[in-house]
Amino acid sequence: MIESFRRLQSWFDSPLFPNEEEKTRQAYLINLIIKAGLMLLISALVILPWLSTPGTFARFLFAVVSLSCSLLLSNVLLHRGRVREAGYFFTAVFWLVFVTITLFGEEGLTGTPFLSAIVLTPLIAGFVSGTRASVIITFLNWVLGAVLVWWELSGRIPIAAPYKPHIQYFAYVFMFSALPLLVYLWRRNFDEAVEQMRAVDLAEQEMAAYRMQNEALEEAVKIRTTDLEQSLARERHLAEQLTQALEAETQLGQLRSRIITIVSHEFRTPLSVIYSSTQLLRDYHDKLPQVRRDAAHQRVEEAVFYLNDLLKDVTLVDQAQRERLKPTFQTFAFNDLCQKLMDIIMREFNQPQRVTFNYADSVETPVQTDLVLLEQIVRNLVSNGLKYSEKTLPIQVDLWLEETQFVLAVQDQGIGVPLHEQAKIFELFYRASNVDERRGLGLGLFIVQAISKMMQGRVVLVSSGTGQGATFQVYLPLVPDLD
């Protein structure tokens, strides 16, 4: 039942046409008319017996059924990629329905069908098919009005208004001929708004390209760690760039100043390690035994990796604060998604004796998610579990489906979180009072919560207090809202 409802819902969603922005936009407008029209017609069908008389019931029922069928057929054309034909088809049927019930009634120029035709049909035609269609429909409406005037003057239908038919007709022409102009102005303003949105999208693409360049630079730092002096200069340059970038963002105010202070302090230890190890290798390389040279290389490599991870975390925090980190949802089978996550985490941490994954590998339910951001959530939670637990204690990652949600839980048996501090644990830079001297800035859980919210989910902490371990549960929708 739920799956059928989802299919029906997706059928009524506006189709997307890659690389055809104008076509996609027009399809969205027509789809909006279809959904709104169907809701109005269903409401009209329910109250039709109370709104109509025996003489008008058949005509009104014909109008409701005809318009409903035309809306459904227009939606079929829409999903087959025939957007322009869908608009023309609905415009033509919409006008013909009103013409039919007008010509087969006796209300004439004063009747609701004719008034609805001259008011609604130009607006709807312009909305779904453009200004030209609105002008054509307006002209046809005046032809229809002329026919009604002739019928009233010839006595074929009674004159219901106290005014002469031709006077009433010209009054209508004067009043409602401005509708195509209104349609033109609306569409021009709409196109201008779309152009502004396109400019914003282009700016976001440029920012994405800039971020990719930064990521490539960071990757180059990892690859070239063997050249110690160049690596040191590069890390210093990156630190200076980070400081300059943080100072340039005046709109972040106190938060940006705080980031600069804390990160600069955190850089001292790894930079000192790199500098001292580099000096040692440069001055005493030939005199040192191989074991000590390897140890110095190892210290430099660990310091560089730590600085790189720190820069990534700060970048994520900055993007989250400015709402520039947007998820890119893709569809995965549940078991494939869990396997990909497990492979990435196990390869990165390389501690199979401590980190274990539990999930039902036979479940293939589709899950829409951003694998990169989801991987960041799991990485941060597993890293915290390893950091704040004894080296012999396990870290368990459980993944399962709960109704319409994808759930992952990372459980450790470490130092836990004091009960009176659990409400603050997801705040930026906050570190619990029982973390001792372990290295960290208090960014990881803030990033986990920020990414969870961006993916329309939430994260929950379950801990009985100090020394009782902690479990972090993340709830994400199987089908996020993409509107």
Backbone hydrogen bonds, N-H to C=O, Kabsch-Sander energy under -0.5 kcal/mol:
donor,donor_aa,acceptor,acceptor_aa,energy
5,F,1,M,-2.4
6,R,2,I,-2.3
7,R,3,E,-2.3
8,L,4,S,-2.5
9,Q,5,F,-2.6
10,S,6,R,-2.8
11,W,7,R,-2.0
12,F,8,L,-1.3
13,D,10,S,-0.7
20,E,17,F,-1.9
24,T,20,E,-2.3
25,R,21,E,-2.6
26,Q,22,E,-2.4
27,A,23,K,-2.3
28,Y,24,T,-2.0
29,L,25,R,-1.9
30,I,26,Q,-2.4
31,N,27,A,-2.6
32,L,28,Y,-2.1
33,I,29,L,-1.9
34,I,30,I,-2.5
35,K,31,N,-2.4
36,A,32,L,-2.3
37,G,33,I,-3.0
38,L,34,I,-2.5
39,M,35,K,-1.9
40,L,36,A,-2.2
41,L,37,G,-2.7
42,I,38,L,-2.4
43,S,39,M,-2.0
44,A,40,L,-2.6
45,L,41,L,-2.5
46,V,42,I,-1.6
47,I,43,S,-1.8
48,L,44,A,-0.7
50,W,47,I,-0.9
51,L,47,I,-1.2
51,L,48,L,-0.7
52,S,48,L,-1.8
56,T,53,T,-0.9
57,F,53,T,-2.0
60,F,56,T,-2.5
61,L,57,F,-2.8
62,F,58,A,-2.3
63,A,59,R,-2.2
64,V,60,F,-2.5
65,V,61,L,-2.6
66,S,62,F,-2.6
67,L,63,A,-2.5
68,S,64,V,-2.2
69,C,65,V,-2.5
70,S,66,S,-2.4
71,L,67,L,-2.2
72,L,68,S,-2.2
73,L,69,C,-2.7
74,S,70,S,-2.2
75,N,71,L,-1.9
76,V,72,L,-1.8
77,L,73,L,-2.3
78,L,74,S,-2.3
79,H,75,N,-2.2
80,R,76,V,-0.9
80,R,77,L,-0.5
81,G,78,L,-1.5
82,R,77,L,-2.2
83,V,81,G,-1.3
86,A,82,R,-1.9
87,G,83,V,-2.1
88,Y,84,R,-2.5
89,F,85,E,-2.8
90,F,86,A,-2.3
91,T,87,G,-2.4
92,A,88,Y,-2.6
93,V,89,F,-2.6
94,F,90,F,-2.8
95,W,91,T,-2.1
96,L,92,A,-2.7
97,V,93,V,-2.5
98,F,94,F,-1.5
99,V,95,W,-2.5
100,T,96,L,-2.8
101,I,97,V,-2.3
102,T,98,F,-1.7
103,L,99,V,-2.8
104,F,100,T,-1.9
105,G,102,T,-1.1
110,T,107,E,-1.1
111,G,108,G,-1.3
115,L,111,G,-2.1
116,S,112,T,-2.9
117,A,113,P,-2.1
118,I,114,F,-2.3
119,V,115,L,-1.4
120,L,116,S,-3.0
121,T,116,S,-0.8
121,T,117,A,-0.9
123,L,119,V,-0.7
124,I,120,L,-2.9
125,A,121,T,-2.5
126,G,122,P,-2.3
127,F,123,L,-2.2
128,V,124,I,-2.3
129,S,125,A,-2.6
130,G,125,A,-0.6
130,G,126,G,-0.9
134,S,130,G,-1.5
135,V,131,T,-2.2
136,I,132,R,-2.4
137,I,133,A,-2.6
138,T,134,S,-2.2
139,F,135,V,-2.4
140,L,136,I,-2.5
141,N,137,I,-2.2
142,W,138,T,-1.8
143,V,139,F,-1.8
144,L,140,L,-2.6
145,G,141,N,-2.7
146,A,142,W,-2.4
147,V,143,V,-2.1
148,L,144,L,-2.1
149,V,145,G,-2.4
150,W,146,A,-2.4
151,W,147,V,-2.4
152,E,148,L,-2.6
153,L,149,V,-2.8
154,S,150,W,-2.1
155,G,152,E,-0.8
156,R,151,W,-2.0
157,I,151,W,-1.0
160,A,158,P,-0.8
168,Q,164,K,-2.6
169,Y,165,P,-2.6
170,F,166,H,-2.2
171,A,167,I,-1.9
172,Y,168,Q,-2.1
173,V,169,Y,-2.3
174,F,170,F,-2.3
175,M,171,A,-2.2
176,F,172,Y,-2.8
177,S,173,V,-1.2
179,L,176,F,-1.3
182,L,178,A,-2.0
183,V,179,L,-2.4
184,Y,180,P,-2.6
185,L,181,L,-2.5
186,W,182,L,-2.4
187,R,183,V,-2.7
188,R,184,Y,-2.2
189,N,185,L,-2.3
190,F,186,W,-2.6
191,D,187,R,-2.6
192,E,188,R,-2.1
193,A,189,N,-2.2
194,V,190,F,-2.2
195,E,191,D,-2.3
196,Q,192,E,-2.0
197,M,193,A,-2.1
198,R,194,V,-2.4
199,A,195,E,-2.1
200,V,196,Q,-2.1
201,D,197,M,-2.5
202,L,198,R,-2.4
203,A,199,A,-2.1
204,E,200,V,-2.1
205,Q,201,D,-2.1
206,E,202,L,-2.1
207,M,203,A,-2.1
208,A,204,E,-2.3
209,A,205,Q,-2.3
210,Y,206,E,-2.1
211,R,207,M,-2.4
212,M,208,A,-2.3
213,Q,209,A,-1.9
214,N,210,Y,-2.0
215,E,211,R,-2.5
216,A,212,M,-2.3
217,L,213,Q,-2.0
218,E,214,N,-2.3
219,E,215,E,-2.3
220,A,216,A,-2.0
221,V,217,L,-1.5
222,K,218,E,-1.5
223,I,219,E,-2.0
224,R,220,A,-1.9
225,T,222,K,-1.1
227,D,224,R,-1.0
228,L,226,T,-1.3
231,S,227,D,-2.4
232,L,228,L,-2.4
233,A,229,E,-2.2
234,R,230,Q,-2.5
235,E,231,S,-2.4
236,R,232,L,-2.2
237,H,233,A,-2.3
238,L,234,R,-2.6
239,A,235,E,-2.4
240,E,236,R,-2.4
241,Q,237,H,-2.5
242,L,238,L,-2.6
243,T,239,A,-2.4
244,Q,240,E,-2.8
245,A,241,Q,-2.8
246,L,242,L,-2.5
247,E,243,T,-2.3
248,A,244,Q,-2.0
249,E,245,A,-1.1
250,T,248,A,-1.8
252,L,249,E,-1.3
253,G,250,T,-1.2
255,L,252,L,-1.4
256,R,252,L,-0.5
257,S,253,G,-1.9
258,R,254,Q,-2.3
259,I,255,L,-2.1
260,I,256,R,-2.1
261,T,257,S,-2.2
262,I,258,R,-2.5
263,V,259,I,-2.7
264,S,260,I,-2.3
265,H,261,T,-1.8
266,E,262,I,-2.2
267,F,263,V,-1.8
268,R,264,S,-0.7
268,R,265,H,-0.8
269,T,265,H,-0.6
271,L,267,F,-2.3
272,S,268,R,-2.6
273,V,269,T,-2.3
274,I,270,P,-2.6
275,Y,271,L,-2.8
276,S,272,S,-2.8
277,S,273,V,-2.4
278,T,274,I,-2.4
279,Q,275,Y,-2.6
280,L,276,S,-2.3
281,L,277,S,-2.4
282,R,278,T,-2.4
283,D,279,Q,-2.6
284,Y,280,L,-2.3
285,H,281,L,-0.8
288,L,284,Y,-1.8
293,R,289,P,-2.0
294,D,290,Q,-2.7
295,A,291,V,-2.1
296,A,292,R,-2.2
297,H,293,R,-2.5
298,Q,294,D,-2.5
299,R,295,A,-2.3
300,V,296,A,-2.2
301,E,297,H,-2.6
302,E,298,Q,-2.6
303,A,299,R,-2.2
304,V,300,V,-2.6
305,F,301,E,-2.6
306,Y,302,E,-2.4
307,L,303,A,-2.4
308,N,304,V,-2.6
309,D,305,F,-2.6
310,L,306,Y,-2.5
311,L,307,L,-2.4
312,K,308,N,-2.1
313,D,309,D,-2.4
314,V,310,L,-2.4
315,T,311,L,-2.4
316,L,312,K,-2.5
317,V,313,D,-2.5
318,D,314,V,-2.5
319,Q,315,T,-2.6
320,A,316,L,-2.6
321,Q,317,V,-2.5
322,R,318,D,-1.8
323,E,320,A,-0.9
324,R,319,Q,-2.7
325,L,319,Q,-0.8
326,K,324,R,-0.9
329,F,327,P,-0.6
330,Q,369,T,-2.8
332,F,367,V,-2.7
334,F,365,T,-1.6
335,N,363,V,-1.5
337,L,333,A,-2.8
338,C,334,F,-2.3
339,Q,335,N,-2.1
340,K,336,D,-2.5
341,L,337,L,-2.3
342,M,338,C,-2.5
343,D,339,Q,-2.6
344,I,340,K,-2.3
345,I,341,L,-2.6
346,M,342,M,-2.8
347,R,343,D,-2.0
348,E,344,I,-2.0
349,F,345,I,-2.7
350,N,346,M,-1.8
354,R,351,Q,-1.8
355,V,351,Q,-2.7
356,T,354,R,-0.5
356,T,395,I,-2.3
358,N,397,V,-2.6
361,D,359,Y,-0.9
363,V,360,A,-1.4
367,V,332,F,-3.1
368,Q,478,L,-2.6
369,T,330,Q,-2.7
369,T,367,V,-0.7
371,L,369,T,-0.7
374,L,370,D,-2.7
375,E,371,L,-2.6
376,Q,372,V,-1.6
377,I,373,L,-1.9
378,V,374,L,-2.2
379,R,375,E,-2.6
380,N,376,Q,-2.2
381,L,377,I,-2.2
382,V,378,V,-2.8
383,S,379,R,-2.6
384,N,380,N,-2.2
385,G,381,L,-2.2
386,L,382,V,-2.5
387,K,383,S,-2.4
388,Y,384,N,-2.4
389,S,386,L,-0.8
393,L,390,E,-1.6
395,I,354,R,-3.0
396,Q,411,Q,-2.5
397,V,356,T,-3.0
398,D,396,Q,-0.6
398,D,409,A,-2.8
399,L,358,N,-2.4
400,W,407,V,-2.4
402,E,405,Q,-2.8
405,Q,402,E,-1.5
406,F,476,L,-3.8
407,V,400,W,-3.0
407,V,405,Q,-0.5
408,L,474,V,-2.0
409,A,398,D,-2.8
410,V,472,F,-2.3
411,Q,396,Q,-3.1
411,Q,409,A,-0.5
412,D,470,A,-2.6
415,I,388,Y,-1.9
421,E,418,P,-1.6
422,Q,418,P,-0.6
422,Q,419,L,-1.0
424,K,421,E,-1.3
425,I,421,E,-0.6
425,I,422,Q,-0.6
427,E,424,K,-2.2
429,F,442,G,-1.7
430,Y,427,E,-1.6
430,Y,442,G,-0.5
435,V,432,A,-1.2
438,R,435,V,-1.7
447,I,443,L,-2.5
448,V,444,G,-2.1
449,Q,445,L,-2.4
450,A,446,F,-2.5
451,I,447,I,-2.8
452,S,448,V,-2.2
453,K,449,Q,-2.3
454,M,450,A,-2.1
455,M,451,I,-1.8
456,Q,453,K,-1.8
457,G,452,S,-3.3
458,R,475,Y,-1.9
460,V,473,Q,-3.0
462,V,471,T,-2.8
467,G,415,I,-3.9
468,Q,465,G,-1.9
469,G,414,G,-1.1
470,A,412,D,-0.8
471,T,462,V,-2.2
472,F,410,V,-2.2
473,Q,460,V,-2.8
473,Q,471,T,-0.6
474,V,408,L,-3.1
475,Y,458,R,-2.9
476,L,406,F,-2.7
476,L,474,V,-0.5
478,L,404,T,-2.4
482,L,480,P,-0.6
